[in-house]
Amino acid sequence: MYARSLSIIFCMTSLSMACDEPADPPASEPFERLVAEIGQEGGALEDPDGRVRLEIPSGSITETIEVSIESVQPPGDAGSVVAGTVYEFKPEGVTFDPPLRVEIAYDESALPAGVDESELAIHVWEGGKW
């Protein structure tokens, strides 16, 4: 089973590099930061609009930790179109086994012309690159 350390920045982008214009920003306002204390029993953290959800299964961690999700500006140049909000998940250095689950929603109507849903991907910003 794959365990993952949590201290990453996710964004959903289009794999297409031939887009004429970037997507419009989401209709709802980005939230600043969501925080929850989650322990061995597991739990979830979700923004009020349901755009992002972090679910930690029972038994994934051995002690109670503070978990957060923050909407942030995209770091660097993604080299593609960001089709939604960029999120930073914390804390740093925690390994989850079994792995956690991240769900990121997007507005299909905000995709640039010619971009198909099948071209979307979730990318992780690590070491200064996507």
Phi, psi and omega in degrees: 000143185269124176256144185230136175280139182260110171180065189224161176243124180254147167210150177261126181230164173271140177283346181285128179262358186260020181285140180283318184225148177290161179293151174292153178295157179302151182294323180272154181289141175295146176272158181280305183198135174249138183224141175211149171268122181232135182241200184303331181288349180081181180167185182219156176227127184218141178286158185302331181269359179073022181280333179216140180219135176241121181241125180250115182293155175304136178083001181288333180228159185257352179216165178285132180228159173269124181246140180220155172231133179226136173277129186227166174288144178299129176280143175060195179253113182292342182073012179201184183270128174277118186266009180191195181281148175266134184239140173249129182249136179222159028266174177274147170076010179265133178254133182250123180216106009292160186294156176279170180237133178241130176239128178236121179271161175213161180264109182302327181289344180272356179291141177298154177305135177088356179263124180265149179306326181293346179272353182284149178211153173262130181244154180243131177269110179219137177063031176081013178208160178280000000 
